[in-house]
Amino acid sequence: MVENNMKNNHLIYLVSFFSGFLSLAQEIIWMRLISFAGMTVPQTFSYTLALFLMGIACGASIGKSICKKNTHVQMCVLGKIFMLAAMVDIILIALVYVFTKNFNISILFLGLCVFICASVRGIIFPLIHHVGTAQAKTGSQISNVYFSNVFGSALAPILISFIALDYLNTQQVYLLICFFTIIIAVLCLNSEKLKYVGITFGFITLLLMLIPDKIFYEFSKKEDYLNPQLSAYPSQIFENKHGFIQVYDQGKDRVVYGANVYDGKLNTNIFHNSNGIDRAYLLPVLKPDAQEILVIGLSTASWVKVLSMMPNLKKITVIEINPAYIDLIKTDPIVSDILKDKRIEIIFDDGRKWVKKQPERKYDIILMNTTWYWRAYVSNLLSQDFLIMLKPRMKNDGILFYNTTQSIDAYYTANQVFPNVYQYKFMVLNAMQPISLPNHEYMQTQLCKLVRHSTQTPIFKDADECSSAADIILKTPLTPYAEMDLSQFPYHPPEVITDDNMITEYKYGKGF
């Protein structure tokens, strides 16, 4: 009798562990799905969390009712609920695929799926507690059941977010969670027939993991009426624990999206200039003698490629958080040779954290080709606090150049930190010393000095091409902050972005 109780205890602890583990794992996957669909706006986290917790609460209430009606709940009941949870999860992801294939991504529909998923899984824990403490309602027994559940819940984010998603895609991880849910169901069932059905269902789920990723392929579908040449589906998708990179074809261009948001194009030709690459060519003419450059955000590497053309360059340090961009760069001959350039060091780290750890280093140019101001965590790179951190990393005649993506608050914040602030397109140029665009002749001369590092051949074939490139750069004025036309921005009184006041993400963010 004692031996049987011990076996039952071990099983209930295992079931309690996986109840917490699999629920949190599923929450992480749904968070990833909704974050992608919502273009990584910060509200996706709270939206998913709120719906998941509501679902858990609703399911727990159902579980409570079951326990009240049946005081002698058996393990087989737990097995049936686990099997139901796996079936519901499979049906939900299939519905998401069908819906997205035929319609645009719906945040509301995904939210409903999250709620249903959490509700079914929420039924389980009250039953586990009921079964696990039926023999002995002691403090140790209750705490062991709860500890197992909490331990599983704590372990899931680590194993799923930091390990599993580096080896499997999101679709595969989702199906793997369903598979383990079925395994736990089989362990709890006492019917041989149901066990056989469960094993068959689990085997089919494993086979489904072999099919190509269909979910995010459909999520990545574009219907851009302003750019009809843009392919509806990506030609490539790169995925890891950090997120997604999609590549689309648009005529001769390869367009890159990071986590479902436009990130740039693979182009370094100023005469094509479909990606505003003239902004990158501005830097060699402003700082032709630059030797040390810091780039925060590799993205398509098109900007890094242009900076690598500077003849006096000694070192470019690139900080990039997502290693998948290297996989992207390897596939494109326009930029792939930067990986062989010994002057370029690519470090995979958070840009802000890395800068904080390098207080002694100073740079001629600091470039931040940051993502859209309304996305989650972008305030970390736009805030007054970070600009103050960057300021001593600039040489006395150095410049800081970064993308505001049309945020008046980003310009205003820069103006609170630096004495000289300028607008160039949607970029902001910051310096300790006054800056002005050089004349056409000087600019032409500097552009003619740009060379391909691997062959030392000029970028522009003759003086006429250099002159034409200078004309393109000079089409856009370098406007001091005091002379900026504020009517080009969505109007509101400009405010300072700080670490404690992330207005670009929340107050003036995109939302859903």
Buried (B, 14 or more C-beta within 10 A) or exposed (E): EEEEEEEBBEBBBBBBBBBBBBBBBBBBBBBBBBBBBBBBBBBBBEBBBEBBBBBBEBBBEBBBEBBEEEEEBBBBBBBBBBBBBBBBBBEBBEBBBEBBEEEEBBBEBBBBBBBBBBBBBBBBBBBBBBBBBBBEEEEEBBEBBBBBBEBBBEBBBEBBBEEBBEEBBBBBBBBBBBBBBBBBBBBBBEEEEBBEBBEEBBEEBBEBBEEEBBBBBBBBBBEBEEEEEBBEEBEBBBBBBBBBBBBBBBEEBBBBBBBBBBBBBBBBBBEEBEBBBBBBBBBBBBBBEBBBBBBBBBBBBBBBBBBBBBEEBEEBBBBBBBBBBBBBBEBBEBBBBBEEBEBBEBEBEBBBEBBEEEEEEBBBBBBBBBBBBBBBBBBBBBBBBBBEBBBEBBBEEBBBBBBBBBBBBBBBBBBBBBEBBBBBBBBBBBBBEEBEBBEEEEBBBBBBBBBEBEEEEBBBEEEEBBBBBBEBBBEBEBBBBEEBEEEEBEEEEBBBBBEEBBBBBBEBBBEE
